[in-house]
Amino acid sequence: MSGHSKWANIKNRKGAQDKKRSEAFTRASKNIMTAIRESGGNSNPESNIGLREAIDKARAVNMPKENIERLLKRFEERKNNLTSGVFEGFGPFGVPIMIEIETDNKNRILGEIKLIFRNFDGSLGESGSVAFMFERVGEIELELKLSEEQELKLIDEGAKDINDNFITTEVTDYKKISEKIKMMGEGIKSMGLVYKCLNPVMLESEERVGKILDLVDELEDNDDVINVFAGFDYVEKN
């Protein structure tokens, strides 16, 4: 979910701390599946370096070995029937949302996503109804914030934007810049291609942010949903 972990403190204040472990597992699972897709469907960690790194990170958050093995087995069982797609819609408060899916039953996932939107006072839109509000970019989330000198080096390498622990790049540059970050000795929490909203809807209360984050959580909990990108922003009041 593009950049939205920055609002985790709001979720914690909403009493969602007990979901922390499950959210870590969800993120780890998504990273594993992303590594498989980016390698053209290679689910063998021996020959897929990116997958091996994603599995190591899953173990670091104590994801059980059987969970990881079940993910890999499930992909192998379904891979010949999988199709990819993007759904577009509006959440509450007019927040535009892009949802990447990979499924072996598009009619089923369509019905499930429609129901989730309806439960959160949102609506699923037609193809193209939301996509023009987003641009496709690379996004790298770091473990720690960079120094000013490191930021300047990455800008020289072609980084488009650096905001806290998040680095935005052109689609063609994000792997090159991620390698540069590793050479600096910095840890990468997650990386991939994302949809970034050009003009995010500004939400005016933590309650509204919480409702959008609950919707995103519900979508991400679906096994066929790969990524969710919600176009909103929020300025915390002192």
Buried (B, 14 or more C-beta within 10 A) or exposed (E): BBBBBBBBEBBEEBEBEEBEEEBBBBBBBBBBBBBBBBBEEBBEBEEBEBBBBBBEBBEEEEBEEEEBEEBBEEBEEBEEEBEEBBBBBBBBBEBBBBBBBBBBEBEEBBEBBBEBBEEBEBEBBEEEBBBEBBBEBBBBBBEEEBEEEBBEBBBEBBBBEBEEBBBBBBEEBBBEBBEBBEEEEBEBBBBBBBBBBEEBBEBEEBEBBBBBBBBBBBBBEBBBBBBBBBBBBBEEEE
